[in-house]
Amino acid sequence: MSKIINNAADQMSPVVPGSNRGLVDLRNDLLNTMGEAAAMVDLSIGDYVTGLNLAFVCDWFDIKHADLGKTPEGKTLRTEKTALFDALKARNHSNPSTFWSRLCDKARDARHPELALAAAAAAAAAATTEEGASNGAGSRNRTPLVRNGEEITALIKFNENLDLEGEFASLKEVTKLLKEALSLIYSAKITN
């Protein structure tokens, strides 16, 4: 493994008794392993979330704990959640509920990227407003991607509250196209 830290203090690192390796080598191994483990965990979480999103047609991540046993999908989800919690507890995980919440957030973002973009846009707008408040610029400092994302999100929400079966039926296709545009903006934000 490559060394992460290599400075004068590390050159004088003591050798661990019973080993021909110094503390620096052991520390570097630990840090490298932690980095690799974190990357592997992120990949595994992504795969698990994708599997859950494919297994459940409903927005499973929004089902409240009290509602888990009330529908067939809720019962299946409760079984999966219990199995995961039991496995995490067996590995002495400190807080399975926090881990479950993280899974739900990732699944929600994966299934509804437009909501993830809206949240990111709101956070960016809040940051811009805070920065602008000190120089009087306000929210006019939004980037074009953030502004487009916010405006399109507002239009999507407005259209979804209309009766799209009657007089506004033509807006169904518009809403669909707006969602596609929002996905493109979201992917542009990620790659930039």
N, C-alpha and C positions, 0 to 999 in steps of 0.2 A: 504494500500500500504506500501511496505517496505521502510525504510529510505535509501537514497543513501548516505547521509552525516551525520556523527554522531561524532562530535568532541566537544571540550570544548566551543568553540565560539557558536556552535549551541545550546548548553545547555542553554545559556543565551539569546537566540533569543526572541525578544519581541512578545507578543501575539497581533494579529491584532485586533483593536477595532471592536466590534460587532461580534466577532468570538471567539471561545475557542481554536483556532489553531494559532500556531506561524508561523512566516515567513519560518522557516525551513520546516515545514510540507507542507506549500503551495508550496515552491520551489521544494521540493521532488516530490510532486504530479505533478507539471509542468514537471519536467524532466522525470518522469516515463511515463506520458501521451505522451510527445514528442517522447520518444523511441518507445512506442507502436504504435503511429501514424505513425512514419517513417517505422516501420516494415509492417504495414498494407498498407501504400502507395506503398512500394516496391512490395508487393504481388499483389496489384491491377495493378500496372504498368506491372508486368510480365504477368498477365492474359490478359490485354488489348493488349500488344505486341503480345502475342500468337494468340489472336483473329485476329489482323490485318494481321499477317503472314499467317493465315489460310484463311482469306477472300480474300487475294490478291496473285495470283500465281506469279506475277512479283515481282521484288525487289522494292516494293513501297517506301521504305526508301531512294532510290536513285533518285526518281523523283523530279526534281527541281520545285520550285514554279511556274516558268513561263510555265512549261509543264503540269500543273495539268489539264487543260481543253482540252487537245489535243487528248486524247484517252478515251475510255469508262471507263477503270480502273482509269485513271487520274481524270475524272469527279467525279466518286464515291469517290475517295480519297479526292478530294477537298471538297466535301460535308461533309465528316467525319471530316476533318481537321477544317473546318469552324465551325462546331458544337462544336468541342472540344475547339477551341479558344474562341467562344462565352461563353461557360460554364466557362472557366478559367477566362475570363474577368469579368463575373458576380460575381465571387468569389474574385475579386480584385487581381488576380495573377499578379505579377509584370512584367513577361516576358514570355508569352505563346510560343514564338519562341524558347526560350532556352529549355523549357519543351518538345516541339516537337522534337528538335534536340536530346535530351536525349532519347526519345522514339525510334527515328530512329537508334541511336547507339545501343541500346539494341536489337532492332529487327534484325539489321544487324549481331550482334554477335550471336544471337539465330539461325538465318537461315544459317549463314556461319561461324561455329566455327573455321574452318581452317584459316579464315582471322583474327579472334580474336586472335588465337594462334600466327599467324605471327606477328601481332602488338605487342603482349606481348613479343614474342621472340626478336623482334627488340628493344623494350624498355629495356629488360633485357640485350641484347647485348650492347646497348649503355651505360647502367649503368656499365656493366663489363668492357667495353673499357675505360670509364672514370676512374674507380677504377684502372684498370690495367695500364693506362697511367702513373700514379704516381709511380708505382713500376716496369714498363717496361714489364709487363706480357702480355699486349695487350688483344686480344679477345680469347686467349687460355684458359681463365678461365670460359668459358661457361659451364653450367651444361649439362649433357648428354641429358636431356629433351629439353633444349633450342636448343642445337646443332642439335638434330634429327628433331625438329620442323622446324628450319630454312632450313635445307637441304631438307627435304621432301616438304616444301612449294616451294622452288626453283624448284624442279623437277616437281611438279604439274603445276606451272606456265609455265615452259618450254614445258611440254607435251600439255597443253591447247593451246599453240601457234602453234602446229604442225597440219598438215592436217591428222587427225586421221581416215580418210575414206580410204585413199590410202595405201601407202607403210607401214605406221605406225599404221594400224588399230589395231594391237595386243596391242598397248599401251593404248587403251581405258580401258581395264580391269586392267592394271597396274595402271593407273591414279585413277581408282575407288578404288583400294586397298590402294593406297597411301593416298587418302582422308580419308579412314577408319582408317588407321594408325595414321594420324594426329589427328583425333577425339579422338582416344585412348590416344594419348600424351596429348592433351588438357584436357581431363577428369582426367588424372593422375596429371597434374599440379594443377588442381582445388582441388583435394582431398589431395594433399601433402601440 
